[in-house]
């Protein structure tokens, strides 16, 4: 109810005015009570909603756990996972709704009560006080005696001052009442309308979410009818089988055992036997024995790894044992040990003895066929593969396409670690192919050692597929198995026990036991050799058409005898008369150092030489200086610039830090040198091995800055996909976008602005927004494919020139 007070009426201070004031005060008091109650109810609703969300989250987690437990049932796993995702979205929508309720009801109405109603109460206190003072002044004025003039004057003056004060206070009080009556309507309606719109958004989002889920639910509903029918049929079959088995004669415990060499699981025979221990007490224990892969093994529990009794049945014999107190015993004797076992009956003993004899005969018969089967399977798996140098296909790089391209690399047709033919898995940071058993072991090592991906089930990005084709099992094994034969370590074979294969893989990749460590001389020669390789810093990709190579570096004595060049004592670079630059390098020498050598003495004797380089390019060149110390990190640094993936993999195997910093070259990292080298695949290799995409050099420039400066559109696209900070500024306060705009590189400007726009859109949508704009994703995918398959289309701009006005 809206009650207004007339300003003219308040000055009269009439009974009508007083009645109106009393009515307003009662109404405001009731309003305050109702608002306080509503705010408390809102707080209770929000707390109950949070408790509901917490319980709902636990319920959704229970659904996810049930889905994980049902991995063998694809229908249940996929359906429950999708349902859990949808319910999680609804929880997110509920959270947003409760946040909006807190802002619109609790916060807004509490502010109205605390601010506006408090001002009203303060004005009321002043009004009541001045009213009492006015009444007292009127009484005193009326009581003043006529014959006492000074009391009359004093009472008159007090009354005049009190009336003036009363008029001022009452007008302010009436104004506060009218403002409050006007504002209460807008504040209440605004808060409630905001709350209702939050509900509208909540139900609209829920409707859209379940509308997308409805086709799946209908499909499952159709499948459910069939599942009910199938379950009833299976129940009838089980009951019939149960009845049939129940009618059989089980008067004896002799289970019918037959030797089956062609069993699908490879187990020719299995069953319980008592085994005599080899300890001093000769105790007998019941174990589950089986004959598989020409071996006799046993287990205590099903989950235990089998214990091998006889490695090769071809080297053993079996015989009856009648000289023991126990019945139905037989012994399996090998060149190194013997094992005494006991069956439950004579019939079972004969069956086991016969099975061992048959296994021995089968092992000898099939010995000559194993290699032929292996060769046949290998040729079958590689016969239909694609040539690694062929044209890329337009279809999605998934399934057989990615498999054929990777398997076509020499050495990739068999598992890198155990030699199992036809591998279907890969380690993307190592660049090798794996069988399913070895892939599981690699996963257990952790992603900091190996990142496993399926060659047939996962989608492959173009740059990642090219990385796999650049390395391969042959290259990696030359590094990680260099000393295996020297150390006498046996490489696992297909069918070996898992624990043996796991021990070998950990020794190979975690301990790096078989890696050959280079000597100081070998490391120095490697680094110098990599630094001398051509580094085409102006090209946008290693896949561009070949250019004429620069003049072959000329080696000559470091001493200056002709006077044609002047050596810089600070940089080690000589500037000749024709404008070219000469760089001091070192080569091994058995003699002492000549005049003009680098002042920093290396760990081994060296003689100074000079390498003539081409004239400077628009971009700052990468120049090799004699380092204070040679390390695997320095090898990785120059190998990244030279785009040599094998040398990079070797450096990492030798313990190089992927984010190694060259303190003698503006704190540049291998990833920055990979940018300058121009190879997209080299950058991808470093990123897959945990390179920091935002690590800056001494100029405050990260890989994204350098890729922008050099006009490497493909690398810019790759770094943005991997989370590069596009807002980072160098010491000159220039961001990558500012550099791209200054260089007029439209492609890079487009990518950076799209990435910035996508980031702003996601921030505007709130913390529960999805992956981003679909157009942004499509454009980045197009640039990715172009950078990998048609890089010449992106090589349209000059390098960034920091000296450009």
N, C-alpha and C positions, 0 to 999 in steps of 0.2 A: 504494500500500500504506500503510495507516494503522498506525503503531507508537506505542503509548502506554507511558509509563514510570510505575511505581508510586512514589508519594512515600515510602512506608515503605522500599522497597528502596533508594532513593537514599541514605537516611540510614545504611544499613549499609555502603554503598560496597563491595558484594560484587562478585565477578567476574561474576556474572550481570548486575548493574547496568552494569558497565563494558562488557560485550559488547553490551548493549542500546544504550548510548550510542554505541558505535562503529557499530552498525548504523544508528542514526538519522542520525548525521552523514554516513555514506555515502549514505543515501537523500536527505537534503536537498541534498547536493552534486550528485547526479544530477538532482534536481528542478530545481535552479537552472540546470543546463546545458540541460535540455530546454526550460525556459521561455524562456531567452535565445534558443535556436534558434527557438522558435515565434514570438517577437516579431520576430526578424530576418526570418523568412519572411513574416510579416504585413506588415512594412514593404516588403519586395520585392514582395509581391502588390499593395499599395496603389500603389506607384510604377508597376508595370506596368499597373494599372488606369487610372491617370491618363494614362499614355502611350496606352493603348487609347482612352480617351475623347477625347483630343486628336486622334488619327488618325480616330476616328469622326466627330468634329465636322467635320473637313476633308472627309470623305466626304459628309456631309449637306450641307455648303455646295456641294460639287460637284453634288449632286442639285438643289439650289435654282437654281444657275446654269444647269443644263440645262433646268429648268422655265422660267426667264426667257427662255432662248434659244428656247423652243418656244411663245411666246405666241400664235402664229398657229394652233396646234393645241390647241384647248380641252381635249380629252380628255387629252393628254399633260401639259399644264401643270397642270390641276387634280389629276390623279392623282399626279404627282411632288411637287407641293406638299403634298398630304395625306400621302404616304409620308414626306417630309422632316420634317413636323411630328411624326409618330408616332415616327420614329427619334430625333428630338431629345428627345422625352419619355423614351424608353428611356435616352438618355445621362444625362438628369436623374436617372432612377431609379438608374442605375449610380453616379452621383456620391453619392447618398444612401447607397447600400450601402457604398461605400468609406469614407465618413465614419463610418458606424456600426461598420465593422470597426476603424477607427483608435481609436474610443472604447472599444469592448468588448474587443478583443484587445490592441492595442498599449498604450494608456494604462492600462487596468485591470491587466493582468498586469505591466507594468513597475512600477506602483506597488506591487504585491504583492512583487515581487522586491526592489525598493529599500528598502521599509519593513520588511516582516516578516522577510525573510531576513537583512537587515542586523542587525536586533535579535538574531536567533538567533546570528549570527556573533560579535557583541559579547559575548553571554552565554557562548558557547563559550570565547572568549579568557579571560574572567574565571574560568571553571571550570577550565581547564587551568592557569592561574597559581596558583589557590588549592590545586589538587591537588598541584602541585609543592611549594608551601610546607608543606602538611600532611605530605607524605612526608619532607621535610627535618626538620620538627619531631619526627616519630616517630623518625627515626634519631638525632637529637641527644638525645632523651629516653632512648633505649635505651643510648646510649654514655656517659651521665653516671655517674661513679664513685660508689660507695656512700659512701666516706669523705669526699667533698667535698659537704657539705650544700648550700652556696650554689649550686653548679652544678646539683644535683638540683632545687632549688626553681626556678631560672631555666628549666631545660628543661621542668619541669612547667607553669609559667605560660605559656610560649610554646606548648606543645602544646594547652593548654586554650583559649587565644585563637584559635589556628589552627583548631581543631575548630569553635568557634562560627562563625567566618567561613566555614568550609567548608560547614557546614549551611545557613547563609543563602544562599550563592552557589549551592549545588547544588539547593536547593529552587526558587530563581528560574530556574535553568537548566532544570529538569524542567518547570516551569510554562510556560516559553517553548516547549519542545519540544511539549508537549501542545496548547497553543494553536495553534501552527503546523500541527500535524497535523490539527487540527479545521478550521482556517480554509482550508487549501489546497483542501479539497474544495469548499467554498462558492464560493471565488473563481474556481476553474477552471470549475466548472459554470455560475456566473452569467455569466461572460464568453462562454463558448461558446453558452449558451442565447440570450443577447442577439444574438450573431452569427447564429445560425440563424433567429431571428425576423426579423432584417433580410433574410435571404434569402427567407423566406416572404413578407414584404411586397413584396419586389422582384418575385418571380415572380407574385404575385397582381395587382400593378399592371400588369405586362406582359400577363398574360392578359386583364384587363379592357380594356386598350388595344387589343389586337389582336382581341378579340371585337367591339368597336365597328367595327374596320376590316374585319372579315371580309365583311360584305355588299358593301362596295365592291370587295373583291378578287374575290368571286364574280361580281359584275356585270362587272368588267373581264375576268375569265376568259372569260365568254360573249362579250364584245365582241372579245376577242382571236382567237377562232376565226373570226369574221366578217372581222376585219382580215387574217388570213392568206389567206382566200379572195379578198378584194378585192385584196390585193397580188399574188397569182398572176395574177388577171385583168388587172390593170394592166400587169404584166410582159408578158403575151401581147400586149396591145394595143400597148405600146411597141415590142415586137419586130416586130409587123406593120407599124406605122407606119415604123419604121426601115428595114425591107426595101422598103417602097413608095417612100420618099424616095430610097433608095440606087439604085433602078432608074431614076430620072429622069435626064434629060440635062442635065448641068452643063457643057456645052462652052463656054458663055460665062458671064461673071459678072453678066450683066444680071438682076437680081432683079425679079420682076414687082411693080410698084408701081401702086396704084390709089388714086385720090382718094375718100375716104369721109367725107362731112360728118356722118354720123350715127354715127360711131364712139363706143363706150361710154366710152372714156377721154378723149374730146374732141379727140384728135389725128387730124386729117384725113389727114395724110401725114407720113412720117418716113423718114430714111435718111442715109447718109454723103455729104458733099460736101466738096470742097476749097474753102477760103475764102481770098481774098487779103487780107492784113493791110493796114491803112491807114498803116503806118509807112514810113519812107524806103526800106527794102529791099524792100518789096512781097512779103514771103514768103508762101508758100502752106501752109496747115495743114489737116489733115483733121479735120472736126468732124461731130458728129451733129446734123442739122437736123430740125426738125419744124414743121408748121403747126398751130397750136392757138389757139382763142379769137380768131380773126382776126388772129393775130400770127405772124411768122416768127422763130423762136428757135433757138439752138443750144447744145450742151453739149460740154465737153471730156471730162468723166467723168459717169457716171450720177448720182452723188451731188451734183454741183455744181448750184447754182441756174442755171436757164436764162438765157442772155444774149439779150436782145431785140434783134433786128436791125431789125425794122419794128414800130412800136407799133400801127399800124392799117393793114391791107392795103388799105382803101378809098382811102387817100391815096397809093398807090404804083402803079408800073407795072413790067413785066418785059419784057426784050428779049434777043435773041441778041447775042453778041459774037464777031465773026469776025476782028477786027483784032488779036488777040493771038496769040502764038506757041503757046499751049496750045490744045488742042482741047476741044470740048464745053463752052464757057464760056457763061454767061448772067449778066445783071445785073439786080438789083432796085433800082429808083430810088424814093426817097421825097423829100418836099420838103426834108428836112434833110440827107440823106446818101445814098450809094449803096453797094451791096455786090456785089462781083464773086465769082462762085462757079463751080465746075467739077464736072461730073458725070463718071462713069466711062465713059459711052458716049453716043452720040447718042440712043438710045432712052430712057435715063434723063433726059437733058437735056429732051427733049420732055415726058416725064411730069411733071417738076418745073414747067416753064413752064405746062403745062396746069393743074396743081394750084393754082398761084398765081392764074391767071385765074379758076378756079372759086371759089376762096376769096373773091376780090374780089366776084364776082357774088353769092355766098351772103351776104356781109356786108351788101351793099346791100339784098338781098331781105328779110333777117331783121331789119333795123334797126327797123322799125315794130312787130315782134312782141314785142320784149324786155319792154317795160313791161307789156303785157297778160299775159304769162306770169308776171311777178313779182307783179302784183296778184292773179292767180288763185291762185298758190301761197300767198300770204299769207292770203287769205281762207279757203282750205282749212285752213290750219294753225290758225286761230283760230276757225273756225266751230263746232267742237264743244267749245270750252273752257267752263269753269264760271264762273259769276258770282262775283267775289271776295267779294261780300257774302253769298253763300248759306250754307246750313247745312253744317257739316262732316260729311263722310261717316265712317261707322264703320270702313270697311276700312282696311288699312294704308296709310300715306302713302308709297307707293312707286310707281314706274312712271308710268302715265298719270294717276293721281290727282294726284300732286305736279306733274306737267308741266302739267296743265290749270289748276290753281289759280294757278301762277306765270305762265303764258302769258296768263292772263286779265287781268293788270295792263296798263293802257295803256302801249304802247311796248315791252313784253316779247316781242312776237310776232316780232321781228327781233333779230339779234345787236346788242349794245350798241355794238360797236366797228366792225363792217364792214357791218351791215345785212343779213346773210344771213338769209333767212326760216327759220322753223321751227327755232329753236335747241333743243339738247338738253342743254346744260351751263349751269352757273351758278357765279358767284363769291359764296360765302356771306357773306364779310365786307364785300363791296361792295354786295351785293343786286342783281346784274344777271344777265342771261341772255347766253349766249355760244354761238357755233357751235363745231364741233369744232376748226377751225384756230385760232381765237382762244383757245379753252380751253387748247390746248397751249402757246401763247405765254404765257398767264397763269401756267401751271404753272412755266414757266422763270423767271418773275420771282421766285419764292420765296413761301413762305406768309406772310411778313411784309408782302407787298404784296397777294396774292390767294390765296384758298383755293378750289380748284375742286372741284365735286361734280357728278355726273351727275343730271339730272332724271328719268331713266328707270331707271337701274341701281341707284342708292343708296337706302337708307331715309332718310326725312326725319322728324326730331323735330318735334312740333307747334310749339314756340316758334321753331324755325329756319324752318319754312314760313311762319309769320306774319311773321317778319322780312323774308323775301323779298317778301311781299305788301305790306309797309309802305313799301318803297323802290321799286326798279324802275329800268329804263333811263332813263326820262324824268327822274326826279329826279337821278340820278347824272350824266347828261350835262349837265344845267343847271349842275352844279358843275364837273365836270372838262373841259367844252368851252365854258366861258363866253366865252373869248377866242379861240376857234379861227378864227371868221370874221374877227375883227379882225386876227389875225396872218396871215390868208391861207393857213392850213394846209388841205390837202385831206384829207378823211376817206376812208379806204379803202372800196372797194366790193367786193361778192362777186366772187371770181375774180382779185383783184389778187395779185401775187406775194407770197409769204410774207414776204420780207425787208422789203417796204414796210409791210405790216401790223404786223410786229414793231417796226419803228422808230416807227410812230405810237403803238402801245400803250405802249412805254417812255416816249415823250415825254409821254403822257397821264397815266400812273399813277406812274411812277418819278420823272421830272423835274417832273411837274405843270406843264408849260409853258403849258397853256391855262387854268389856274385863275386867276380874277380875285381879286387880293389886295384886301381891303377897306381903306379909309382909316381913320384913327384915329376920325373922327367916325362912320363907318358901323359900325365895330366897337363903339363905345360905345353907340350906339342899339340895336344888335342885342342886346347883353348886358342893357341895361336893359329892353328889351322882353321878353326871355325871363324875366327875374327877376320881372316883373309878372304873368306868366301864372299861372293858378290851379294850386296844387300841393296836391292832395288827399292829404295824408300819412296820413290815417286809413284810406283805402281799400286793399284788398288787391290790386287789379288794375285796369288801365285798362279792362277789359272789364265792370266791374260796371254795373248799371243806373244811369242818370244821376241825379244829385242836384240839388236847386235850387242855382244858383250863388250865391256870396257877393255881398254888395253891391258894386257897381262902385266901384273905388278913386276916392276924391275927391282932386283936386289943388287945392291952395290955397297961398298964399304961406307961406314958411317962418317969417316973423316972427310972434311971439306978441303979439297985440294985445288978444284978448278975455279972456285969463286963464283959459280953460277947460281948458288942458292945460299940463303942465310938461315941459320938454324935459330929457332926460338928456344931460349933456355927454359922458359916457363912451361910451354905446352908440349915440347918434344916434336913440333911440326916445323918442317922447313918449307918456305915459300920460294918457289923458283921463279925465274924470269918470265916464263910463259903463263903465269897465273895459277899453275897447278900446285898442289900441296904434296909435300913429302913427309911421311910419318916414320918415326923411329920404331923399329921392331927388333926382335932378337932371335937369333937362331943358335942352336947348340954349337959349342966350340970347345975344343980341348985346350985352347990357349987361354991367355988372360984377356981382360976386357980392353978393347981398343979405345982411342981417344974419342970423345963425343958420345960414349955410351950413356945409358940412363943411370942417374946417380944412385937410384935404389938398387942395391945389390941383391940379385935373386939367389935362391938356394943352391943353384948349380951354375958353373961357368957358362957365360954366354958372350957372343960377339955381336956388336951392334950392326944392323943393316937398315936400309931406308927403303920404304915402299912408296912409290909414286902413285898418288890418288888422282882421280879426275877433278876438274874444277868444281867449286862449291855449287850446290843446287839451291833452289829457293828455300828449302827447309834445312835446318841445322843437321849436318851429317853426323853419323855415328863413327867415332874414331877410336881405334884400339890404342890404349896406353899400357905400357908395361905395368902390371899391377904389383902391389906390395906382396901379395900372397895368392897362390893359385889354389882353387877349391872347387868342389863339385858344384857349388852355387854359381861360380863364375862360368863353369862349363854350361850349365843350364841357361845362364844369361846370354852367352854368345850363340849357343845352339838355337835359342828362341829367335834371335835376330837372323840367323842363317836358315831358319825354317827347316831344321833337321830334326824330325821327330825321333828317329832312333837315338841320336845323341842326347836329346832331352830325356827320353825314357831311361837311358843309361845314367844320366846325371841324377835323376830321382832315385834310381836303384842304389846309387852310391851314397845316398843320404842327403842330397841337396834339398834345401828348403824352397818350396814352390814360390814363396813370397820373399826370397832373398833380395837384399838391397845392396846395390853397388854404391858404396859411400864415395868412391872415387869418380863417379860419373853422375852427379846430380841426383843421387839416391834413386836411380831408375831400377825397375824390377824386371824380371823375365817377361811378364805380361806386357809391359810397355815396349820392351824390345821386340816382342812378337808382333805388336802393332806396327812398329817401324819396319819390320821385315816384310810385312804385307800379306801374311798368311792367315786366312780365316781358320784353317784347320789347326794351326799352331795355337791360336788363342783358345779354341775349343778344348784342346788337349790340356792346357794349363787350367782352364776353368773347371774341367772335369776332375782335376787333381787338386781342387780346393784353392785355386788362386783367388786373391782378393781383388774384386773388380773395381774397388774404389780406392786402392792404395795410391798415394800421391808421391810425386818426386819432389826434389828440392824447390821447384818452381810452383808447387801446389797443383800440378797437373796430373790427373789420373789417366788410365787407359782411354776413357771416353774423350778427354781433351785431345790426346795425341791422335786418336783415330779421326777426330774432326779436323785437326790441323792438316793431316795428310790426305783428307778427302776419301777415307776408307768407309764407304757407305755400309758395306756388308758387316764390317767390324762394329760400327756404331749400332747397327740393328742387333747384333749378337749381344753387345754389352747392355743395351737397354732391356733386352729380354731377360738378362741375368741380374737385373736389379741395380745397374749403375746409377749413381746419383747425378741426374742431369742438372741440378741446381748448384753443384759444387763450383766454386770460383777459384782461379789461380791467384798468385800473389799480385797480379795486375787487375784483379777483380773481374776477370773475363770468364764467363761460363761457356760451355760448349756451344750453346745456341748463339751467343754473341759472336763467337769465332766463325760459325757456319754462315751467319748473316753477313759478316764482314767479307768472307771469302765467296759469297754469292753461290753457295752450294745448295741448290734447291732440294735435292733429295734428302740431305742430312737435316736441313731446316725443317722439312716436312716431317721426318721421323721424330725429331726432338719436340716439335710443337704438338704432334699427335700424342706423344708420350706424356707431355705436360698436361694436355687437355684431358687425357684419360685419367691421369692422377687426380686432377681437380674434380672430375666427375665422380670418381670413387669417394673422395673426401666429402663431397656434397651429399652423396647418397647415404653417408653414415658408416658406422663400423660394421654393418651387416650387409654391405653391398657385395655384389658378385665380382667376378674376375675383371670386368670392364666392358667397354663398348665393343660390339661385334665388328664394327667397321675397322676399329683400331687393330683388332686381332687379325682380320683378313689382310689388311695392308702390310702388317709386319710379316705375315706368312708369305705374301708375295715377294717382299724384299729378301726374305730368307732364301727362298727358292732361286731368285735371280742371282743373289750373291754366290750361291753354290754352283749353279748350272750355267748362268750367263753373266759372269762378272764384268765382261767388257761393256755391258750396257750401263754399268754404274761408274765407269771410269770416264767421267765427262767434265771434270773440274780440276783446276790447278790446286797445288798445295796451298795451305794457309800461310801467309807471309806476315809474321808478327811486326815487321817494319813497315808494313803497308799503311799509308796515311788514311 
